[in-house]
Amino acid sequence: MESLFSRIVAHGRASNKPGAGVPARYQKLVVMLSFFILAVLIGLWFLRAAAPVDLAQGRNMRNADVYARWAKGELVVLVRHAERCDHSTNPCLDVADGITRKGRSTAVELGNSFRTLGLANADIFSSPLARTRQTSTFAFNQASAGEDWLINCRRTMLEDVLRHKADHRNLILVTHSECIDQLERSLQVSSRSMLDYGSSLFVAVDPDDHTAHVLGFLDAPDWKSVLAKRP
């Protein structure tokens, strides 16, 4: 007996018009199947997380409820290290794989901005590489040791972030662009941030089910203007 598939294919070759080569009793089925596939594709498109917004623009900081979430300890902030010495013509601070003098100034200002938000309910970790440890030291007067997961982050970044995020405490991670990119990939962000040196990606973690979603990013030079509009 001729299979349904082979019959549809055979009839389909007879005409280039959509559905013209399909027997009448199968046309309704084909139409319904087409609409189902289209609905699934549209659903998958809308389920993808949108590209991160620039929190310095307009009312994005307030719309994302960053200040209230910070006060409740619901945020993870991934900070890209300051300007690295071996990728810049600016004078190095000291070691070749560390940050520049300009980077040190950026880190100090960054730390002052976070202190304006308040660090009493924040845990801070950095990767073990020189440029992240130096950034953390000048920004927060501390640099955690041995946080290899903040450099070896290709597969488990999201899991590691959630494992280190304590309830009702914010988490600041001084890390690298590839680790930030990996987290965005895990959260199915449609277009990654590509953060500049010293920039921050804000991620909210639901206190009930511990799901995470990206709120947006903030470039290092924009902190001052954003905090000036703080409610």
N, C-alpha and C positions, 0 to 999 in steps of 0.2 A: 504493500500500500504506500502510495506516495505521501511523504511527510508534509505537515503543514508548512514547515520552513521552505522545503524545496518547491512547493507549489507557489508560495508567495514570491520567492526569488524568480521562478520561471515566468510568472505573470508580470513581475516588476520589470523584467528586461524588455517587455513588449512596448513599454511607453516610458517617456521621461517625466510625465506628469505625476506629481505626488499622489499616491493612492490609486492612480489610474489602472495599474496592473494588478491590483489586489482584488480578489473576489469580493463581491458586495457584502457577503456575510462576515468577512474579516475586516472590512474597512473601518467599522466602528471600533473594533478592538485595536486596530493600528492607531487610530486617532486618540483613543483613550490612553494608550501606552505612550504616545508622543507627549501628551499633556502631562502625564505623570513624570516622565523623565525631565521635562522642562521645569516642572515645579520643584523637583529635587535639586536641580542645578541652581535655581534661583535661591532656594533655601540655604544651600551650602555657601553661596556667595554672601548672603546677608549674615550668616553665622561667623564669617571671618571677621576678626577684630579689625577695626579701622586703623589707619595710620595714626601714630601718636600726634597729639596736637601740641603746639607751642604754647606752654602755659603763660608765657610773657605777653601773649597777644590778647587784647580785649579783656573780657571777663572770664577767661578760661580758668584761671586759678580758683576763682570763686565757684564757677560752674562745676568744676571737678571736686569741690568741697575739700580742697587740700588742707586748709587750716583746721577744720573740724576733725577730719580723719587723723591729722597729726596729733591733735590734742587727745584723741582716743587711743593712740598707739596702733593704728591700723595700716601704716605705710611701710613699704620697703623702698628705699631710695638707692639706686645704683649710680655711683659717681665714677665717671671715667677719670683716670689719673691725670695730673697736670702735664704740661708740655714735656715730652721726653727729650733728653739731651741728644741722643744719637739720631734723631730725626729732625734736628733743628740747627740753624746757624747761630742761634742765640747762645750766650755764654752758659756753660754747664755750672750747676751748683757745686758738684764735686765729682762723683763717679760717672763714668761714661754711660752706664745703663740706668742712671737716675734721671731726675728732672732738671730743667734749666732754672736760672735765677728768676726769670719771668714766671716760670711755673710755680716757684715757691711763693711769689706774691699772689698768684691766683689762688693757691691753696689756702693761704692765710685769710684772704677775703672770703673764700668759700666757707671756711670754718666760722668766721664772724657771722655770716648769713644764717648758718644753721643754728648758731647760738641765739639768734633773734627768734627763731622758731622755738627753741628750747631743746636741750639735750638730756634733760633729766630722765626722760622715759625712752631713751634710744640706746641700742646696742650697736657697736661699731666694729666692723671687721675689714681687713684688707688682705689682698693677695700677698704672697711672700716676696714678690719681685721688688727691686730697689725703687722703681718709679712709683709704685703704689704705696709702699711703706713710707716713703718720703712725703708723698701727698697727704697721707693720713696723719703723719706726725705734725706737719705744719698746719694742717686744718684743725685737727682734733686733739693734738698733743698726745697722741697714742697711735700705736701701730701693732695690731695683733700679729702673732707669729704662727706660721705653720698652716695657714688657711689655703691649702693647695687646691681646694675645690673652686676657689675664685680665680684660678688660672687654668686648671684642667677641668673645663666646664662644658665640653662639647655635648655630652649626652644627659647629664643629670643636673643641670643648672637649676631648673625649676624645683625639682625635688629637694636639692640642697638648700635653696633659698627658704622654702617652706619649713624645712626641718630646723633651720636656725632662727626662724621668726617666732618669738615668744608672744603669747597673747597679751594684748594691751601694751605692747612695747614696739616702738618703731625700730626698724633695722636699716642701718646705713652700711653699704658695701662699697668700698673703694676697689675698683676692679678694672677690667680692660674692655675695649670695644667689642672684641669677639665674644666675651661672656655676656655682655648686654645684648648683643645680636642673638645669641643663643637663647636667652630668656624670651625675647620677643618671638622667636621662631616657635618656641614651646607654647607660647600663648596665642599662636596663630595670628600674629599681627601682619596685616597685608603688605605693609611697606615699612621697613625698619628705619630707625631714627638716624643712624650714622652720626653719633654725637661727637662734638668737638671736645678738645681737652678741657677737663674740669666741669663738663656738663653733667646733668643729673636726669635720670629717668625715674619717674614716680610711679609706683605700682601699689594698688590698693589690695589688701587681703581681707576677705570677709571673715569676721570673727566667729561666725557660726559654722560655716562649712569649709572655711580655709581655701576657698577658690580665689584666684588672683586675676586682676585685669589691669592693663596699663592706663594710667590717667593722662600722661603726657610727659614732655621733657622741658627742662629749663637750662638754657645756656648760662655759663658762668657770668658773663658781663651783665645779664639781665636781672640778677637777684636784687640789686639795689632798687631798680624801678618797680619791681614786683612788690617788694616789702614796703615800699613807700605807699602803696595802695592797700596795704593790709587792713582789714576791718578792725 
